[in-house]
C-alpha cells in the first residue's frame, strides 16, 4: 500500500510541476481557474458539468415544491369548503342580476380554463431558467413573457365579446385600463429581458444576423404596442359602447398578429442557436410543447427531427412529410375570438395525433400550420390520408360560443417524400416551397413535390372524393 502511495505522489508531483513550467513559459492558461474553465469547455465535460449544476441549482426549487405540496394537503379540506361556498353564492344570484364584470367572469371561468399557454412553458421549465449563462434561455424567457400577455389578451377578447349587446361606458373603461396596464407591463418585461439578451450577443457568433433579426422583431412588436397604447389613449369613452368594444377587439387582433410573428421568429432563432452550439441535448422535454399541452411546437419538432437524422432513420425507412395550413384563419379569430381560434387549433392538433400516432410525428410548424412526418408511409398512401383529412375538415361545421355561432374551415396542404441523400433542412425547404405554390394556386387543395434530379415544380393532386360526410361538432 505504501508503495502505491509513493508512486501516486511522484506522478502527481510531476504533473503539477510540468503544468507549472508550461504556464511559466507561456504555454498554458495564466491561472488554475482559467485552466479549469478550459477543461469544462470540452463539450463532453461541459455536458456533465451543466447537468451537475442543473441538479444542484434545482434543489431549492424541489424543496419548495415539496413544502408547497405538504401545505396543500393540510389545507385541502379548507380550500374545498371555500370553493363550495363561492359556487353556492354564485348559484344563488338571479340570472339577470349584474354585479359587475368580475362576478360574471367568475361564473364562466370554466369556459376558458383549457386555454392555458403557460401551463408548460413557464411552470415546468422554471428549473431550466436557473442556467442564465446561455442566450437561448433569455429567448425562452422572452417567449414566456409574450405568451403570458397573449393569454391575457385571449381572455380579455373573450370577456369583451361576452358583453356584446349590454356594454356600458364603465365596462369599456375597465377593459381599456386592463389592456393598457398589460401593454405597459409587457413592454417593461420585454425591455428587461432584451437587455439581458444583448449582454450575451457574442454567443450568436456566425449567427449574428439572427441577433439583428430578433432585435428588429422585438422593436417591431414594441412599436405595435406603443401604437396600441396611443390609440387607446385617444379612445373616447363617451362614444357608443359597442363601437368602443369593436375598437378594443381590433387592437387585440393587431397585437395577436405581431405576437405570432415574433413567436415564430423566436422559435427559429432558438433552434438555430442550440444547434449551432450543439446544446440541443440540454433542452428539457417540457419546452417541446407550450400553448397546447401535448402538441409539439416548432422547437419540439425540430429537435426530434434532428435526432431522427442523427439516427439515419430517413435512410432506413420511408418518411413522408406534409404541411397542413388553415385557410384565412385570421378571419376566424376576428369574427369569433382568439379563444375560439385556440380551441380549433387544439382540437385539430389532437385529431392529427390520433390519425398519425407514434412513431409518426405531428405538431405546430408555424402560425396555424401543422407538420406531419409519417413513418413507413409511402407517398401514395400519405397523399390519400392527407386528402382524406382535408376533405373531412371541409365537411365539418363547428358550433362555438355555446352553439350560437358556426365555423367552417378549409386546409391547404403540401406533401413530399424524403430521399436518403437529403438533409433535414433540404426536406423542410422543399416542403415550405410546395406549400407556397399551393397557396398561390388558390388554396384549399393539396400539392405534391416529387424529389429528383429534374426538380419539377410541385403538382396539384386530383384526388377522388373519399365520401366524408357532413358533420357538426360542438366545440366547448
C-alpha positions as CSV (number, residue, x, y, z in Angstrom):
1,X,0.0,0.0,0.0
2,X,2.8,2.4,0.9
3,X,4.5,1.7,-2.5
4,X,1.3,2.7,-4.3
5,X,1.0,5.9,-2.3
6,X,4.6,6.8,-3.1
7,X,4.1,6.1,-6.9
8,X,0.8,8.2,-6.8
9,X,2.6,11.1,-5.0
10,X,5.5,11.1,-7.5
11,X,3.2,11.0,-10.6
12,X,1.0,13.9,-9.2
13,X,4.1,16.0,-8.3
14,X,5.5,15.5,-11.8
15,X,2.2,16.5,-13.4
16,X,1.9,19.6,-11.2
17,X,5.5,20.6,-11.9
18,X,5.0,20.1,-15.6
19,X,1.9,22.3,-15.6
20,X,3.7,25.0,-13.6
21,X,6.6,25.0,-16.1
22,X,4.2,25.2,-19.1
23,X,2.4,28.1,-17.5
24,X,5.6,29.9,-16.6
25,X,6.9,29.7,-20.2
26,X,3.5,30.9,-21.6
27,X,2.3,27.5,-23.0
28,X,-0.7,27.2,-20.7
29,X,-3.5,29.3,-19.1
30,X,-2.5,32.1,-16.8
31,X,-4.1,30.6,-13.7
32,X,-5.8,27.5,-12.4
33,X,-9.3,28.9,-12.6
34,X,-8.8,29.5,-16.3
35,X,-7.4,26.0,-16.7
36,X,-10.4,24.5,-15.0
37,X,-12.7,26.6,-17.2
38,X,-10.9,25.4,-20.3
39,X,-11.4,21.8,-19.2
40,X,-15.1,22.4,-18.5
41,X,-15.4,23.9,-22.1
42,X,-14.6,20.5,-23.6
43,X,-18.1,19.5,-25.0
44,X,-18.4,16.2,-23.2
45,X,-17.2,17.5,-19.8
46,X,-19.4,20.6,-20.3
47,X,-22.4,18.3,-20.6
48,X,-21.6,16.6,-17.3
49,X,-20.8,20.0,-15.7
50,X,-24.1,21.6,-16.8
51,X,-26.0,18.5,-15.6
52,X,-24.3,18.7,-12.2
53,X,-25.0,22.5,-11.9
54,X,-28.6,22.0,-13.0
55,X,-29.3,19.3,-10.4
56,X,-27.7,21.4,-7.6
57,X,-29.5,24.6,-8.6
58,X,-32.8,22.8,-8.7
59,X,-32.6,21.5,-5.1
60,X,-34.1,24.7,-3.5
61,X,-37.0,24.6,-6.0
62,X,-37.5,20.9,-5.3
63,X,-37.7,21.6,-1.5
64,X,-40.1,24.5,-2.1
65,X,-42.3,22.2,-4.3
66,X,-42.3,19.5,-1.6
67,X,-43.2,22.0,1.2
68,X,-45.9,23.6,-1.0
69,X,-47.3,20.1,-1.6
70,X,-47.4,19.4,2.1
71,X,-49.1,22.7,2.7
72,X,-51.7,21.9,0.1
73,X,-52.6,18.6,1.7
74,X,-53.0,20.3,5.1
75,X,-55.3,23.0,3.7
76,X,-57.1,20.8,1.1
77,X,-60.4,20.5,3.0
78,X,-60.5,24.2,3.8
79,X,-59.9,25.1,0.2
80,X,-62.7,22.7,-0.9
81,X,-65.1,24.4,1.5
82,X,-64.2,27.8,0.2
83,X,-64.8,26.7,-3.4
84,X,-68.2,25.2,-2.5
85,X,-69.2,28.4,-0.7
86,X,-68.2,30.5,-3.7
87,X,-70.1,28.3,-6.1
88,X,-73.2,28.3,-3.9
89,X,-73.1,32.1,-3.7
90,X,-72.9,32.4,-7.5
91,X,-75.8,30.0,-8.0
92,X,-78.0,32.0,-5.5
93,X,-77.8,35.1,-7.8
94,X,-80.6,35.8,-10.2
95,X,-79.5,35.0,-13.8
96,X,-80.3,38.6,-14.9
97,X,-78.6,40.2,-11.9
98,X,-75.4,42.1,-12.9
99,X,-73.0,42.9,-10.1
100,X,-70.0,43.9,-12.3
101,X,-67.6,42.3,-14.7
102,X,-65.7,40.2,-12.2
103,X,-68.7,38.4,-10.9
104,X,-69.9,37.4,-14.4
105,X,-66.4,36.2,-15.4
106,X,-66.1,34.0,-12.3
107,X,-69.4,32.3,-13.4
108,X,-67.9,31.4,-16.8
109,X,-64.3,30.9,-15.9
110,X,-64.5,27.2,-16.8
111,X,-65.1,28.1,-20.4
112,X,-61.6,29.3,-20.8
113,X,-59.8,27.0,-18.3
114,X,-58.5,24.8,-21.1
115,X,-56.7,27.7,-22.8
116,X,-53.5,27.9,-20.7
117,X,-50.5,28.7,-22.8
118,X,-48.2,28.9,-19.8
119,X,-49.0,25.5,-18.2
120,X,-45.8,24.0,-19.5
121,X,-43.5,26.7,-20.9
122,X,-43.5,28.8,-17.7
123,X,-44.3,26.5,-14.8
124,X,-42.5,23.2,-15.7
125,X,-39.4,24.8,-17.2
126,X,-38.5,27.2,-14.3
127,X,-35.6,25.0,-13.2
128,X,-34.1,25.3,-16.7
129,X,-34.0,29.1,-16.2
130,X,-31.5,28.7,-13.4
131,X,-28.8,28.4,-16.1
132,X,-28.7,32.0,-17.0
133,X,-25.5,32.0,-19.0
134,X,-26.9,31.0,-22.4
135,X,-28.7,33.3,-24.8
136,X,-31.4,30.7,-25.6
137,X,-32.6,30.9,-22.0
138,X,-33.1,34.7,-22.5
139,X,-35.1,33.9,-25.6
140,X,-37.3,31.4,-23.8
141,X,-37.9,33.9,-21.0
142,X,-38.9,36.5,-23.6
143,X,-41.2,33.9,-25.2
144,X,-42.9,33.2,-21.8
145,X,-43.5,36.9,-21.1
146,X,-45.0,37.2,-24.6
147,X,-47.3,34.1,-24.0
148,X,-48.4,35.5,-20.6
149,X,-49.5,38.7,-22.3
150,X,-51.1,36.6,-25.1
151,X,-53.1,34.6,-22.6
152,X,-54.4,37.8,-21.0
153,X,-55.3,39.2,-24.5
154,X,-57.3,36.0,-25.3
155,X,-59.2,36.1,-22.1
156,X,-59.9,39.9,-22.5
157,X,-61.1,39.3,-26.0
158,X,-63.5,36.6,-24.8
159,X,-64.8,38.8,-22.0
160,X,-65.4,41.8,-24.3
161,X,-67.3,39.6,-26.7
162,X,-69.3,38.1,-23.8
163,X,-70.7,41.6,-23.0
164,X,-71.7,42.5,-26.6
165,X,-75.2,43.9,-26.5
166,X,-75.1,45.0,-22.9
167,X,-71.9,47.0,-22.8
168,X,-71.7,50.2,-20.8
169,X,-69.2,53.1,-20.7
170,X,-67.9,51.8,-17.4
171,X,-67.3,48.4,-18.9
172,X,-65.3,50.0,-21.7
173,X,-63.3,52.0,-19.2
174,X,-62.4,48.9,-17.2
175,X,-61.4,46.8,-20.2
176,X,-59.4,49.8,-21.6
177,X,-57.5,50.2,-18.4
178,X,-56.8,46.5,-18.1
179,X,-55.4,46.4,-21.7
180,X,-53.3,49.5,-21.2
181,X,-51.9,48.0,-18.0
182,X,-51.0,44.7,-19.7
183,X,-49.3,46.6,-22.6
184,X,-47.1,48.6,-20.2
185,X,-46.2,45.5,-18.1
186,X,-45.2,43.6,-21.2
187,X,-43.1,46.5,-22.6
188,X,-41.3,46.7,-19.3
189,X,-40.7,43.0,-19.1
190,X,-39.6,42.8,-22.8
191,X,-37.1,45.7,-22.3
192,X,-35.6,44.0,-19.2
193,X,-35.2,40.6,-20.9
194,X,-34.0,42.1,-24.2
195,X,-31.3,44.0,-22.3
196,X,-30.1,40.7,-20.7
197,X,-30.0,39.1,-24.1
198,X,-27.9,41.9,-25.6
199,X,-25.2,41.2,-23.0
200,X,-24.8,37.7,-24.5
201,X,-24.8,38.7,-28.2
202,X,-21.3,37.3,-28.6
203,X,-22.9,33.8,-28.2
204,X,-24.6,34.3,-31.6
205,X,-21.2,34.1,-33.4
206,X,-21.7,33.3,-37.0
207,X,-25.5,33.7,-36.4
208,X,-25.1,37.4,-35.7
209,X,-27.7,38.1,-38.4
210,X,-30.2,36.2,-36.3
211,X,-29.5,38.5,-33.4
212,X,-30.3,41.5,-35.6
213,X,-33.5,39.9,-36.8
214,X,-34.8,39.1,-33.3
215,X,-33.8,42.6,-32.2
216,X,-35.8,44.1,-35.2
217,X,-38.8,41.8,-34.4
218,X,-38.7,43.0,-30.8
219,X,-38.6,46.6,-31.9
220,X,-41.5,45.9,-34.4
221,X,-43.7,44.5,-31.6
222,X,-42.8,47.3,-29.2
223,X,-43.8,49.8,-31.9
224,X,-47.1,47.9,-32.3
225,X,-47.8,48.0,-28.6
226,X,-46.8,51.7,-28.4
227,X,-49.3,52.4,-31.3
228,X,-51.9,50.4,-29.5
229,X,-51.4,52.5,-26.3
230,X,-51.6,55.7,-28.3
231,X,-54.8,54.5,-29.9
232,X,-56.3,53.5,-26.6
233,X,-55.3,56.9,-25.0
234,X,-57.4,58.6,-27.8
235,X,-60.4,56.3,-27.4
236,X,-63.4,58.5,-26.5
237,X,-65.2,56.8,-23.7
238,X,-68.4,58.8,-24.4
239,X,-68.8,57.2,-27.8
240,X,-71.2,54.3,-28.4
241,X,-70.0,51.4,-26.1
242,X,-70.5,48.9,-28.9
243,X,-68.2,50.9,-31.1
244,X,-65.7,51.1,-28.3
245,X,-65.8,47.3,-27.9
246,X,-65.1,46.8,-31.6
247,X,-62.1,49.2,-31.3
248,X,-60.7,47.2,-28.4
249,X,-61.2,43.9,-30.3
250,X,-59.4,45.3,-33.3
251,X,-56.5,46.4,-31.3
252,X,-56.3,43.0,-29.7
253,X,-56.2,41.5,-33.2
254,X,-53.3,43.7,-34.2
255,X,-51.4,42.7,-31.1
256,X,-52.1,39.0,-31.8
257,X,-50.6,39.2,-35.4
258,X,-47.5,40.9,-34.1
259,X,-47.2,38.4,-31.3
260,X,-47.4,35.4,-33.7
261,X,-44.7,36.9,-36.0
262,X,-42.4,37.4,-33.0
263,X,-43.1,33.9,-31.6
264,X,-42.2,32.3,-34.9
265,X,-39.0,34.4,-35.1
266,X,-38.0,33.5,-31.6
267,X,-38.6,29.8,-32.1
268,X,-36.4,29.8,-35.3
269,X,-33.7,31.7,-33.6
270,X,-33.8,29.5,-30.5
271,X,-33.4,26.4,-32.7
272,X,-30.5,27.8,-34.8
273,X,-28.6,28.8,-31.7
274,X,-28.9,25.5,-29.8
275,X,-28.0,23.5,-32.9
276,X,-25.0,25.8,-33.7
277,X,-23.8,25.5,-30.1
278,X,-24.6,21.8,-30.0
279,X,-26.8,22.2,-26.9
280,X,-30.0,20.6,-28.1
281,X,-29.5,17.7,-25.6
282,X,-29.8,20.3,-22.8
283,X,-33.3,21.5,-23.7
284,X,-35.9,19.9,-21.4
285,X,-38.7,17.9,-22.9
286,X,-41.3,20.2,-21.3
287,X,-40.3,23.0,-23.6
288,X,-41.2,20.9,-26.6
289,X,-44.9,21.9,-26.0
290,X,-46.2,25.3,-24.9
291,X,-49.6,26.8,-25.9
292,X,-51.4,23.5,-26.3
293,X,-50.2,20.8,-23.9
294,X,-49.4,17.5,-25.6
295,X,-49.0,19.1,-29.1
296,X,-45.4,19.7,-30.2
297,X,-44.3,23.2,-31.1
298,X,-41.6,24.2,-33.6
299,X,-38.9,23.5,-31.0
300,X,-40.1,20.0,-30.2
301,X,-40.5,19.2,-33.9
302,X,-37.0,20.4,-34.9
303,X,-35.1,18.7,-32.1
304,X,-37.0,15.4,-32.7
305,X,-36.3,15.5,-36.4
306,X,-32.7,16.4,-35.8
307,X,-32.5,13.2,-33.7
308,X,-34.1,11.2,-36.5
309,X,-31.4,12.4,-38.9
310,X,-28.7,11.6,-36.4
311,X,-30.1,8.0,-36.2
312,X,-30.2,8.0,-40.1
313,X,-33.9,6.9,-39.8
314,X,-34.6,8.6,-43.2
315,X,-32.1,6.2,-44.8
316,X,-33.6,3.0,-43.2
317,X,-37.4,3.6,-43.6
318,X,-39.7,5.7,-45.9
319,X,-40.8,9.0,-44.4
320,X,-43.3,11.4,-46.0
321,X,-43.7,15.0,-44.9
322,X,-46.8,17.1,-45.0
323,X,-47.8,20.7,-44.1
324,X,-51.5,21.5,-43.4
325,X,-52.3,25.2,-43.2
326,X,-55.7,26.7,-42.3
327,X,-57.2,28.9,-45.0
328,X,-57.9,32.5,-43.8
329,X,-57.7,31.5,-40.1
330,X,-57.2,35.2,-39.1
331,X,-60.8,35.8,-40.1
332,X,-62.0,33.2,-37.7
333,X,-60.1,34.9,-34.9
334,X,-61.6,38.3,-35.9
335,X,-65.2,37.0,-36.2
336,X,-65.3,34.6,-33.3
337,X,-62.5,35.5,-31.0
338,X,-59.0,34.3,-30.0
339,X,-60.2,31.7,-27.5
340,X,-62.4,30.0,-30.2
341,X,-59.4,30.0,-32.6
342,X,-57.2,28.4,-30.0
343,X,-59.8,25.7,-29.3
344,X,-60.0,24.9,-33.0
345,X,-56.2,24.6,-33.2
346,X,-56.1,22.4,-30.2
347,X,-58.9,20.2,-31.5
348,X,-57.2,19.8,-34.9
349,X,-53.9,19.1,-33.3
350,X,-55.3,16.2,-31.3
351,X,-57.1,14.8,-34.4
352,X,-53.7,14.7,-36.2
353,X,-52.1,13.0,-33.2
354,X,-54.8,10.3,-33.3
355,X,-54.5,9.8,-37.1
356,X,-50.7,9.8,-37.0
357,X,-49.8,8.2,-33.7
358,X,-46.2,7.1,-32.8
359,X,-43.8,6.5,-34.3
360,X,-45.1,9.4,-36.5
361,X,-44.6,13.0,-35.6
362,X,-47.0,15.9,-35.6
363,X,-47.0,19.4,-34.3
364,X,-47.4,23.1,-35.0
365,X,-44.8,24.2,-37.5
366,X,-45.5,27.9,-37.6
367,X,-48.5,30.2,-37.1
368,X,-51.6,28.0,-37.6
369,X,-49.7,25.4,-39.8
370,X,-49.2,21.8,-38.8
371,X,-46.4,19.5,-39.8
372,X,-46.8,15.7,-40.2
373,X,-43.8,13.3,-40.5
374,X,-45.3,9.9,-41.4
375,X,-43.0,6.9,-40.9
376,X,-43.4,3.8,-43.0
377,X,-46.0,5.5,-45.2
378,X,-45.5,5.6,-49.0
379,X,-46.2,8.9,-50.7
380,X,-49.3,7.4,-52.4
381,X,-50.8,6.4,-49.0
382,X,-49.7,9.7,-47.4
383,X,-51.5,11.7,-50.1
384,X,-54.7,9.6,-49.6
385,X,-54.5,10.2,-45.9
386,X,-53.9,13.9,-46.1
387,X,-56.5,14.4,-48.8
388,X,-59.0,12.5,-46.6
389,X,-58.3,14.9,-43.7
390,X,-58.6,17.9,-46.0
391,X,-62.0,16.7,-47.3
392,X,-63.2,15.8,-43.8
393,X,-62.3,19.2,-42.5
394,X,-64.1,20.8,-45.4
395,X,-67.3,19.0,-44.4
396,X,-67.3,19.9,-40.7
397,X,-69.4,22.6,-39.2
398,X,-68.1,23.7,-35.8
399,X,-70.5,25.0,-33.2
400,X,-68.8,27.6,-31.0
401,X,-69.8,30.0,-28.2
402,X,-72.3,27.7,-26.7
403,X,-73.6,26.6,-30.1
404,X,-74.7,30.1,-31.1
405,X,-72.1,30.5,-33.9
406,X,-70.9,28.3,-36.8
407,X,-67.3,28.0,-38.1
408,X,-66.2,26.3,-41.3
409,X,-62.6,25.5,-42.0
410,X,-60.5,24.7,-45.1
411,X,-57.0,23.4,-45.5
412,X,-54.2,24.0,-47.9
413,X,-51.7,21.0,-47.9
414,X,-48.2,20.3,-49.2
415,X,-46.6,16.8,-49.4
416,X,-43.2,15.5,-50.2
417,X,-41.2,12.3,-49.6
418,X,-37.8,12.1,-48.1
419,X,-34.8,10.8,-50.0
420,X,-31.9,9.1,-48.2
421,X,-29.4,11.7,-49.5
422,X,-31.5,14.7,-48.4
423,X,-30.7,16.7,-45.3
424,X,-33.4,17.7,-42.8
425,X,-33.1,21.4,-43.9
426,X,-33.4,20.4,-47.6
427,X,-36.6,18.5,-47.0
428,X,-38.2,21.3,-45.0
429,X,-37.2,23.9,-47.6
430,X,-38.8,21.9,-50.3
431,X,-41.9,21.4,-48.2
432,X,-42.3,25.1,-47.5
433,X,-41.9,26.0,-51.2
434,X,-44.6,23.4,-52.1
435,X,-47.0,25.0,-49.6
436,X,-46.2,28.4,-51.0
437,X,-47.0,27.1,-54.6
438,X,-50.3,25.6,-53.3
439,X,-51.3,28.9,-51.7
440,X,-50.5,30.9,-54.9
441,X,-52.7,28.4,-56.9
442,X,-55.8,29.3,-55.0
443,X,-55.7,27.3,-51.6
444,X,-58.0,24.6,-50.3
445,X,-56.2,21.8,-52.2
446,X,-53.1,19.6,-51.9
447,X,-49.8,19.9,-53.8
448,X,-47.2,17.2,-54.1
449,X,-43.5,17.7,-54.8
450,X,-41.6,14.7,-56.4
451,X,-38.0,15.0,-55.4
452,X,-35.4,14.1,-58.0
453,X,-32.7,15.3,-60.4
454,X,-35.2,17.1,-62.7
455,X,-36.5,19.3,-60.0
456,X,-40.0,19.5,-61.4
457,X,-42.4,22.1,-59.9
458,X,-45.0,20.9,-57.3
459,X,-48.1,19.3,-58.8
460,X,-51.7,19.7,-57.7
461,X,-53.3,16.4,-56.6
462,X,-56.5,15.5,-58.3
463,X,-57.8,13.1,-55.6
464,X,-61.1,11.2,-55.7
465,X,-64.0,12.0,-53.3
466,X,-63.4,9.9,-50.2
467,X,-67.0,10.1,-49.2
468,X,-66.5,12.2,-46.0
469,X,-70.0,13.0,-44.5
470,X,-71.1,16.4,-43.4
471,X,-70.7,16.6,-39.6
472,X,-71.5,19.1,-36.8
473,X,-69.1,19.3,-33.8
474,X,-69.9,21.2,-30.7
475,X,-66.6,22.8,-29.7
476,X,-66.9,23.7,-26.0
